[in-house]
Amino acid sequence: MIKQLNVRHIRHHALRAICDRLGPGHAFALRAVEREGGAVIVRVNSGGNALAVEPWLRRRGYHAEYDYRGNPDGYGCAVKVTVPS
């Protein structure tokens, strides 16, 4: 069971999910991974990549959900990752 959020691990999993979907060499699709309060926000360049990252993280024990606020610059999508309750 996941007890804490490690930004480096979440970034690694997000990259794996995107490369699994698009193939190697698509790391540019992951725009940012950053802490926001008690959550980690994974910012990607498309809804398809958000839909790949979300279940990938869930299967690994994280609570992940599409973040409807999106990205500050209006480009791409975001996934909010928290510790399961």
C-alpha positions as a Markdown table, in Angstrom:
| # | Residue | x | y | z |
|---|---|---|---|---|
| 1 | Met | 0.0 | 0.0 | 0.0 |
| 2 | Ile | 1.3 | 3.5 | -0.9 |
| 3 | Lys | 1.9 | 5.6 | 2.2 |
| 4 | Gln | 3.6 | 8.6 | 0.7 |
| 5 | Leu | 4.0 | 10.4 | -2.6 |
| 6 | Asn | 7.4 | 10.3 | -4.1 |
| 7 | Val | 7.6 | 12.8 | -7.1 |
| 8 | Arg | 10.5 | 10.9 | -8.7 |
| 9 | His | 8.6 | 7.6 | -8.6 |
| 10 | Ile | 5.4 | 9.1 | -10.0 |
| 11 | Arg | 7.4 | 10.8 | -12.8 |
| 12 | His | 9.0 | 7.4 | -13.6 |
| 13 | His | 5.6 | 5.7 | -13.8 |
| 14 | Ala | 4.0 | 8.5 | -15.8 |
| 15 | Leu | 6.9 | 8.2 | -18.4 |
| 16 | Arg | 6.5 | 4.5 | -18.6 |
| 17 | Ala | 2.7 | 4.8 | -19.2 |
| 18 | Ile | 3.3 | 7.4 | -22.0 |
| 19 | Cys | 6.0 | 5.3 | -23.6 |
| 20 | Asp | 3.8 | 2.2 | -23.4 |
| 21 | Arg | 1.1 | 4.1 | -25.2 |
| 22 | Leu | 3.3 | 6.0 | -27.8 |
| 23 | Gly | 6.5 | 4.1 | -28.0 |
| 24 | Pro | 10.0 | 5.2 | -26.9 |
| 25 | Gly | 11.2 | 8.7 | -27.5 |
| 26 | His | 8.0 | 10.5 | -26.4 |
| 27 | Ala | 9.2 | 11.8 | -23.0 |
| 28 | Phe | 8.3 | 15.3 | -24.3 |
| 29 | Ala | 4.6 | 14.4 | -23.7 |
| 30 | Leu | 5.2 | 14.6 | -20.0 |
| 31 | Arg | 5.2 | 18.4 | -19.3 |
| 32 | Ala | 5.8 | 18.5 | -15.6 |
| 33 | Val | 5.4 | 16.6 | -12.3 |
| 34 | Glu | 5.0 | 18.9 | -9.3 |
| 35 | Arg | 3.8 | 18.9 | -5.7 |
| 36 | Glu | 0.6 | 20.8 | -4.9 |
| 37 | Gly | -0.3 | 20.6 | -1.2 |
| 38 | Gly | -0.9 | 17.0 | -0.3 |
| 39 | Ala | -1.0 | 15.9 | -3.9 |
| 40 | Val | 1.3 | 15.5 | -6.9 |
| 41 | Ile | 0.1 | 16.9 | -10.3 |
| 42 | Val | 1.2 | 15.1 | -13.4 |
| 43 | Arg | 1.0 | 17.5 | -16.4 |
| 44 | Val | 0.8 | 15.9 | -19.9 |
| 45 | Asn | 0.3 | 17.2 | -23.4 |
| 46 | Ser | -2.9 | 15.5 | -24.3 |
| 47 | Gly | -6.1 | 13.8 | -22.9 |
| 48 | Gly | -5.0 | 10.5 | -24.4 |
| 49 | Asn | -1.8 | 10.6 | -22.3 |
| 50 | Ala | -3.8 | 11.5 | -19.2 |
| 51 | Leu | -6.0 | 8.5 | -19.8 |
| 52 | Ala | -2.9 | 6.3 | -20.1 |
| 53 | Val | -1.2 | 7.7 | -16.9 |
| 54 | Glu | -4.3 | 7.6 | -14.7 |
| 55 | Pro | -4.9 | 3.8 | -14.8 |
| 56 | Trp | -1.2 | 3.0 | -14.8 |
| 57 | Leu | -0.8 | 4.8 | -11.5 |
| 58 | Arg | -4.0 | 3.3 | -10.1 |
| 59 | Arg | -2.7 | -0.2 | -10.8 |
| 60 | Arg | 0.4 | 0.6 | -8.8 |
| 61 | Gly | -1.6 | 1.6 | -5.8 |
| 62 | Tyr | -1.9 | 5.4 | -6.2 |
| 63 | His | -5.2 | 7.3 | -6.2 |
| 64 | Ala | -5.2 | 9.1 | -9.5 |
| 65 | Glu | -7.9 | 11.2 | -11.1 |
| 66 | Tyr | -8.2 | 13.5 | -14.1 |
| 67 | Asp | -7.8 | 17.1 | -12.9 |
| 68 | Tyr | -10.4 | 19.2 | -14.6 |
| 69 | Arg | -8.5 | 22.4 | -13.9 |
| 70 | Gly | -6.0 | 21.4 | -16.6 |
| 71 | Asn | -2.7 | 23.2 | -17.0 |
| 72 | Pro | -2.1 | 26.8 | -16.2 |
| 73 | Asp | -1.2 | 27.7 | -19.8 |
| 74 | Gly | -4.3 | 26.0 | -21.1 |
| 75 | Tyr | -2.3 | 23.4 | -23.1 |
| 76 | Gly | -2.7 | 19.7 | -22.3 |
| 77 | Cys | -4.2 | 17.9 | -19.3 |
| 78 | Ala | -3.4 | 17.0 | -15.8 |
| 79 | Val | -3.7 | 14.0 | -13.4 |
| 80 | Lys | -4.0 | 14.6 | -9.7 |
| 81 | Val | -2.2 | 11.9 | -7.6 |
| 82 | Thr | -2.9 | 11.3 | -3.9 |
| 83 | Val | -2.3 | 8.6 | -1.3 |
| 84 | Pro | -5.3 | 6.2 | -1.2 |
| 85 | Ser | -7.4 | 6.7 | 1.9 |
